[in-house]
C-alpha cells in the first residue's frame, strides 16, 4: 500500500484452509490496515460492525438489507472467487458499496484443465485408464476408439469468456483448428455448425437464463460420432440427463469438472462409464491460481485505499451477462 493510501478496517470471511492458499504470505494483507479473520459465515452479522472492506469466499450468505444494517461503514465487497451472483443484492449498490471479484485469476488454470481434458479425450487416456483399473485384460484395454492429435484438430469453443480466450490461445498454440460461437463476436460461427464440425467441444459460456441447457438432446445429437465434450464451466449449460443418455450409447466421450449435484453422488452413473473423465470441481485449484486470486483482492483493496478506480469492479448492470 502506498504511503498516501489510508489504512482500512478489513474483515476476511474465508475459511482458514482457503485463506492460507489465497494469502500464503500474510504480510501484504495485514499491511492494508486493521485486518480481522473470520472462518464461519454464520458469524458474519456479528463481525460486520465497523468493517469497511469485506473479503468473501464461497458460501457467503446473501448480503441483503438486513445484514447490511450491521455494516454502516462498509465500502467494498471483494470476492476471492469469480461469480458474485449467489450473494450480491441490490441493497449493496443502493448503499453505494462497491463490488469486485478475482475471476481473472482463475482463467489460466481452468483453461489448462480444459486443455488437459481435450488431450485426454483425443488420445483416449480415460478409456485406457478405466480399462486397466477395472480389471480388463491388456488386449481388451488396447481396443479403444480411434485416437487423434490436436494438430489440425477441429475444436469448437462455446463462449469467448476470460477462460474461453485462455483456452483458445492454448489450443491454437498447439495447432488446433479453432472455431468459436459467442453472441458478442463478429466472426463467430453458429452453434449448430460448430457442434456438427468439431471433434472436441469445449464449454466456456456464462451461466445465464438464456444459456440454461444450451446443449440438450438436439444439440448433442449434432456432434459427430467419436466427438468429445469438455465442460469446466457450469453444469447449468448442459442438460445432464441428455448428456448421460448420449454417453450411455458410447457414441460420445466427455470430460467434466462440474455437475448438477455437488458433491457428485456415489451412485451417479457418470462414475461407471468408461467414456467419461471426471474431476470434483477443482479446475481452478492450483497453487498459482489461488495466489493470483489473493493478489487481485489485495490490489483492489489498495486501489480503494488510494482513491483509485477498481480494475475488476462488478456493477448491477453487468449481472445480466456475467456468470
C-alpha positions in Angstrom: 0.0 0.0 0.0 1.4 3.4 -0.9 2.2 6.0 1.7 -0.8 8.1 0.6 -3.3 5.3 1.0 -5.5 5.2 4.1 -5.5 2.2 6.4 -8.7 0.3 6.2 -10.7 -2.0 8.5 -10.9 -5.3 6.7 -12.8 -8.4 7.5 -11.7 -11.6 5.8 -14.6 -14.0 5.9 -12.8 -17.0 4.3 -12.2 -20.4 5.9 -8.6 -20.8 7.2 -7.6 -23.5 4.7 -8.5 -21.4 1.7 -7.3 -18.2 3.3 -3.8 -19.7 3.5 -4.0 -20.5 -0.2 -5.1 -17.1 -1.2 -2.7 -15.3 1.1 0.3 -17.6 1.7 2.3 -14.5 2.6 0.0 -12.6 5.0 2.2 -9.6 5.0 0.5 -7.7 2.1 -2.9 -8.5 3.6 -2.0 -7.3 7.1 -0.5 -4.2 5.7 -3.9 -3.0 4.5 -4.8 -1.8 8.0 -6.8 -3.4 10.7 -7.5 -6.9 9.5 -9.8 -9.4 11.2 -10.2 -13.0 10.2 -13.5 -15.0 10.3 -13.8 -18.7 9.5 -17.5 -19.2 10.0 -20.0 -17.3 7.7 -22.7 -17.9 10.3 -20.9 -15.3 12.5 -20.8 -12.7 9.8 -23.5 -10.4 11.1 -21.9 -10.0 14.4 -18.5 -9.3 12.9 -19.6 -6.7 10.3 -19.9 -3.6 12.6 -17.0 -1.2 11.8 -16.0 -3.1 8.7 -15.0 -1.1 5.6 -13.9 -3.9 3.4 -15.4 -7.4 3.4 -13.4 -10.1 1.7 -15.7 -13.0 0.8 -15.3 -16.7 -0.3 -17.7 -19.4 -1.3 -20.7 -19.9 0.9 -21.2 -16.2 1.7 -24.8 -15.6 2.7 -26.9 -13.0 0.7 -25.8 -9.5 1.6 -29.3 -8.1 1.9 -30.5 -5.0 3.6 -31.0 -6.8 6.9 -27.4 -8.0 7.0 -26.0 -4.7 5.7 -27.8 -2.8 8.5 -24.9 -4.3 10.6 -22.3 -2.7 8.3 -23.0 1.0 8.0 -19.3 1.7 7.2 -18.9 -1.0 4.5 -17.4 0.4 1.3 -16.2 -2.6 -0.6 -17.0 -6.3 -1.0 -14.0 -8.1 -2.6 -14.7 -11.7 -3.6 -11.9 -14.2 -3.8 -13.8 -16.2 -6.4 -15.5 -15.4 -9.7 -19.3 -15.3 -9.6 -20.8 -12.9 -7.0 -24.4 -13.8 -8.0 -25.0 -16.1 -5.1 -24.7 -13.3 -2.5 -24.8 -9.8 -4.1 -28.1 -8.0 -3.8 -29.4 -4.6 -5.0 -29.0 -3.4 -1.4 -25.2 -3.2 -1.9 -25.4 -0.8 -4.8 -28.3 1.1 -3.3 -25.9 2.0 -0.4 -23.0 2.9 -2.6 -21.0 -0.2 -1.7 -18.6 -1.3 -4.5 -18.1 -5.0 -5.5 -15.1 -6.6 -7.1 -14.1 -10.2 -7.8 -11.0 -12.2 -8.6 -12.2 -14.3 -11.5 -9.5 -13.1 -13.8 -7.0 -15.1 -11.7 -8.8 -18.4 -12.5 -8.8 -18.2 -16.3 -5.4 -19.8 -16.9 -5.8 -22.7 -14.5 -9.3 -23.6 -15.7 -8.1 -23.3 -19.3 -5.2 -25.6 -18.6 -7.5 -28.3 -17.2 -9.8 -27.9 -20.2 -6.8 -28.5 -22.4 -5.7 -31.5 -20.3 -9.2 -32.8 -20.8 -9.0 -32.2 -24.5 -5.8 -34.1 -24.9 -7.0 -36.9 -22.7 -10.2 -37.3 -24.9 -8.3 -37.1 -28.1 -5.8 -39.8 -27.0 -8.4 -41.9 -25.2 -6.4 -41.8 -21.9 -9.6 -42.0 -19.8 -10.7 -45.2 -21.6 -7.3 -46.9 -21.2 -7.2 -45.9 -17.5 -10.8 -47.2 -16.9 -10.0 -50.5 -18.6 -6.7 -51.2 -16.8 -8.0 -50.2 -13.4 -11.3 -52.0 -14.0 -9.6 -55.4 -14.5 -9.8 -55.7 -18.3 -7.1 -57.7 -20.0 -4.3 -56.0 -21.7 -5.7 -56.9 -25.1 -9.1 -55.7 -24.2 -7.7 -52.4 -22.8 -6.0 -51.8 -26.1 -9.2 -51.8 -28.0 -10.0 -48.1 -27.7 -11.7 -46.0 -30.4 -9.5 -44.2 -33.0 -7.2 -41.6 -31.4 -6.3 -38.2 -32.7 -3.7 -35.5 -32.3 -4.5 -31.9 -31.5 -2.6 -30.6 -34.5 -5.2 -29.7 -37.1 -8.0 -30.9 -34.8 -11.3 -29.1 -35.3 -12.2 -27.7 -31.9 -15.3 -25.8 -31.1 -15.4 -23.3 -28.2 -18.7 -22.2 -26.8 -18.1 -18.8 -25.2 -15.2 -16.4 -25.5 -15.1 -15.7 -21.8 -11.8 -15.0 -20.0 -11.4 -18.7 -19.6 -12.6 -19.4 -23.1 -10.0 -16.9 -24.5 -7.2 -18.5 -22.5 -8.3 -22.0 -23.8 -8.4 -20.7 -27.4 -4.9 -19.4 -27.0 -3.6 -22.8 -25.8 -5.5 -24.7 -28.5 -4.2 -22.5 -31.3 -0.6 -22.6 -29.9 -0.8 -26.4 -30.2 -2.0 -26.2 -33.8 -5.8 -26.8 -33.4 -8.3 -25.5 -35.9 -10.5 -23.5 -33.5 -13.9 -22.1 -34.1 -15.9 -20.1 -31.6 -19.5 -19.4 -31.0 -20.3 -16.3 -29.0 -23.1 -13.7 -29.5 -20.6 -10.9 -28.9 -18.1 -11.9 -31.6 -18.4 -10.7 -35.1 -16.7 -13.6 -36.7 -18.4 -16.3 -34.6 -20.0 -19.3 -36.1 -23.4 -20.7 -35.3 -23.8 -23.2 -32.5 -25.2 -25.9 -34.8 -22.4 -25.6 -37.3 -19.8 -25.6 -34.5 -21.2 -28.8 -32.9 -21.5 -30.6 -36.3 -17.9 -29.9 -37.3 -16.0 -30.2 -34.1 -14.1 -33.2 -32.8 -13.9 -31.6 -29.4 -16.4 -29.1 -28.0 -15.2 -27.0 -25.0 -17.9 -25.1 -23.0 -16.8 -21.8 -21.6 -20.0 -19.7 -21.6 -21.5 -18.0 -18.5 -24.5 -19.4 -16.6 -27.3 -17.1 -17.7 -31.1 -17.6 -18.1 -30.6 -17.8 -21.8 -27.8 -20.4 -21.6 -29.7 -22.9 -19.4 -29.3 -26.3 -21.1 -27.7 -24.7 -24.1 -26.7 -28.2 -25.0 -29.7 -30.5 -24.9 -30.7 -33.7 -26.8 -31.0 -32.0 -30.1 -27.7 -30.2 -29.9 -25.7 -33.2 -28.6 -27.1 -35.3 -31.4 -25.4 -32.9 -33.9 -21.9 -33.8 -32.6 -20.1 -36.4 -34.8 -19.6 -40.0 -33.6 -16.5 -40.2 -31.5 -16.5 -36.5 -30.6 -15.8 -35.3 -27.1 -17.4 -32.7 -24.8 -15.3 -30.7 -22.3 -17.1 -28.8 -19.5 -15.1 -26.9 -16.9 -17.7 -24.1 -16.8 -21.1 -24.8 -15.3 -23.4 -27.9 -15.5 -26.2 -25.3 -16.0 -25.1 -25.1 -19.6 -25.6 -28.8 -20.4 -28.8 -30.9 -20.0 -27.2 -33.6 -17.8 -29.9 -36.2 -18.4 -29.5 -35.7 -22.2 -25.7 -36.0 -21.9 -26.0 -39.1 -19.8 -28.2 -40.7 -22.4 -25.7 -39.9 -25.2 -22.8 -41.2 -23.1 -24.5 -44.4 -22.3 -24.6 -45.2 -26.0 -20.8 -44.9 -26.2 -21.2 -42.5 -29.2 -19.6 -39.5 -27.4 -16.9 -39.0 -24.8 -16.9 -36.4 -22.1 -14.6 -34.8 -19.5 -16.5 -33.0 -16.7 -15.5 -30.9 -13.8 -19.0 -29.6 -12.9 -22.2 -31.4 -12.1 -25.9 -30.6 -11.4 -25.4 -32.1 -7.9 -22.2 -31.5 -6.0 -20.7 -33.5 -4.4 -21.4 -36.0 -7.2 -23.4 -38.8 -5.6 -21.5 -42.0 -5.1 -24.0 -44.0 -7.2 -24.1 -41.5 -10.1 -23.9 -43.3 -13.5 -21.2 -40.9 -14.6 -18.8 -42.7 -12.2 -19.1 -46.0 -14.0 -19.0 -45.0 -17.7 -15.7 -45.8 -19.4 -16.0 -42.9 -21.8 -16.2 -40.3 -19.1 -13.3 -38.5 -17.3 -14.3 -36.8 -14.0 -12.8 -34.3 -11.6 -14.5 -32.9 -8.5 -14.9 -29.2 -9.5 -11.3 -28.5 -8.9 -10.2 -26.9 -12.3 -9.3 -23.7 -10.5 -7.5 -25.3 -7.6 -3.8 -24.7 -8.5 -1.5 -23.0 -6.0 -0.7 -20.4 -8.6 -4.4 -19.7 -9.3 -5.2 -19.3 -5.6 -2.3 -16.9 -5.1 -3.4 -14.8 -8.1 -6.9 -14.5 -6.7 -5.5 -13.3 -3.4 -3.2 -10.8 -5.2 -6.1 -9.4 -7.2 -8.2 -8.9 -4.0 -5.3 -7.1 -2.2 -4.6 -4.9 -5.3 -8.3 -3.9 -5.4 -8.3 -3.0 -1.7 -5.2 -1.0 -2.3 -6.9 0.9 -5.1 -9.8 1.7 -2.9 -7.5 3.0 -0.1 -5.6 5.2 -2.7 -8.9 6.5 -4.1 -8.3 4.8 -7.5 -10.9 3.1 -9.7 -11.2 -0.7 -9.3 -9.9 -2.8 -12.1 -12.3 -5.7 -11.6 -15.5 -3.9 -10.5 -18.8 -5.6 -10.8 -21.9 -3.4 -11.3 -25.6 -4.1 -11.1 -25.8 -3.6 -14.9 -23.2 -6.3 -15.5 -25.1 -9.1 -13.7 -27.3 -10.0 -16.7 -24.3 -11.1 -18.9 -21.7 -12.4 -16.4 -21.7 -15.9 -14.8 
